[in-house]
Amino acid sequence: MVPGKAEYTRETQETRVTASLNLYGSGEARMDTDLGCLDHMLHLFAFWAGFDLELTARGDLHVDAHHTVEDCGLCLGRVLHEAAGGREGLRRVGWAKVPMDEALAEAVLDLSGRPYLVYRGTELPAVIFGQEKDIWREFFKSLAHQAGMNLHIYLEYGENGHHLLEAAFKALGLALGQALAPGRDQLPSTKGAL
């Protein structure tokens, strides 16, 4: 079985982010990033995955939210990678579709060790939560690369940016919870390696 827990701190001249993760928790989440929108999305993610997650971040918000959101994705990806261990005994693949009022989003992923992000579908508003929409793509890209995950996020349809993003984070949580669930006694690969 995988270790299931990991901690990591990333400190640069732009941010300081600390993350602690327990894959087999109860969905308890404590976020303090100075960005209420990010705290909200990470809380949803952890709850729907069933992870215990603590994440704190201080960043150069006088510039904008870009570095803080991106580095939170990097740190979350890093603790996911470490907590998943060698991936023996895991299902490896997960997928979920989640509606949020008029919006529908899908997350499909493979903990293959080969990072890749496909992020497409309905466009978020140019400005969401007071920030450029592109910070969310950067979050998912950073997460996927540090976690060694092939991640596809598809914002199928919707009119409200908050609803689209919330559906995506819930779907991501459900898909990761599925992929990290115990499934077999061996490495989930016909090649014998990830």
N, C-alpha and C positions, 0 to 999 in steps of 0.2 A: 504494500500500500504506500501511497505517496506521503511525504511529510505533512502536507496540508497547511503549514503555517510559514509565514515569511515576514520580514521587516526590512525596510530600506529607507535611507535618507539620501537625497540628492541636494547638493548645495552648489550654487553658481553665483556669479555676480548679479544675476537677474532674479533668482528664486531660491527658496529653501523649502523643500517638500519632504515630509516624512509619511510613510505609509506602513500600516500593519494589517495583515490579512490572515484570516482563518477560513479556509475553504469549507470546512464542515461545521459552521456555526449555526446561528439561528436567524440571520439577517439583521443583526444589530449593527448600526452604522453611526459613527460620530465623525462629522466633517466640520472643518473650520478652515476655509480657503479664502475668506474675505470676499467671496463671490457667491451670493445666495443662490444664483441659478446653477452653478456647478455643484454646490453642496446638495441641492435638491436632486439633480440628476444622478449623482453618485449614491445618494441614499436610496433612490429607486432601484438603481442597478444592484446594489448589495442586497436589498430586501428580496428582489425577485430571483437572485442567484442563490440566496440562502447563505451568503457569506457574512462573516463578521469583518467589518472594515473600519479602520480608523485612518483618517488622512487629514493632515494639517499642511497648510501652505501659506507662505508669505512671499509676495512677489512685487515686481515693479508695476503696480497698478496705476501709478502716475503716468506710465507710458500707455498701456492698455492691458487687456486681460490675456493677450496672446501667449506670453511666456508662461504665465501661471497655469493656464488651461493645458498647454502643450506638455509642460513638465509634470503635471498631475497625471496625464496619460502615460508618460514615460515611467513614472514611479509605480503606477498601478500595474502596468505591463510587466515591470521587473518583479514585483512580488507575486504576480500570477505565475510567471515562469518558474520562479524559485519554489513556490508552494506546490506546483504540479510535479516537481521532482523529475524523475526519468520517464514519467507518464505510463509506467507499467500499471496495468489493472484499470486504466481509465477508458471511457467510451471514445474519447478523442474528438468526435464530431457532435455538433449541436445546432439546432435551428429553432426559430420561433417567430411567429407573427403576432403582433399585438395591436389591437385597435385602441384609439383614444378619441372618443367622440367621433368627429368626421374624418380623422386621420388613421392611416394604417402604415405600420413599418415592419420590416422583416430583418432579422439578423441570422446569418448562416455562417458557421465557422468550423475550422479544422485546426486543432492544436498540433499541426504537422511539423513544427520547427522551421517552416519556410514562411517567413512573414510576407504578407501582401494585403493591401486594402483595395476593395472596390466599394466606392461610395457614390451612389447615384439615385436618381428618381426626382421626385418633386423638390423644387428648390425651397430652401428656407428663406424667409424674408432677408433682405440685404443686411438689416440690423435686427438682431434679436437679443433681448435682455441688455440692450444698450451697447452691444459689441458687434463687430463684423461676424457674419455667418460662418466664415471660413475657419474660425477657431475650433469649431466642432469637428470638421473634417481632420484638422491637425491633431485633435485629441484622439480620434479613432485611429489615425495613422500611427501616432506615437505608441498607443496601447498595443496595436497589432505587432509592430516591429519589436518591441521589448518583450512581448509575450511569446514571440515565435509563432504567431497565429495567422492563418489565412482567414481574413474577415471580410464578409460582404454585408454591407448595410444598404438596404433599399428602402427609401422613403416612398412608398407606393403612391399614396395620394393624401391630400389634406389641405386645409386652408389656413390653419392656425399653426404658426411656427413652434409655439410651446408644445402643442399636442403632438406634432410630428417628432420633435426631439424626445419628448417623454416616452412615446411609443417605442422609439429606437433604443433608448436606454433600458427600458423594461425588457424588450426582446433580447437585447444583448445579455442581460442578466440571466434570463431563462435559458438561452442557448449555452452560455458558459456553465451554468449549473448542470445542464444535461451532459455537456462534453466532459466535465470533471467528475461525474458520478462513477462509482465503481461499476465495471462492466465485464471484465474478463481477467484471467490470471496471467496474461502475457502482455507484451508490448503490442499495442494495436497497430500493427504494420505487417503486411505480407513480406516486406523486405527484411524485417528483423531489426530495423533501425529507423529512427526519426532524424 
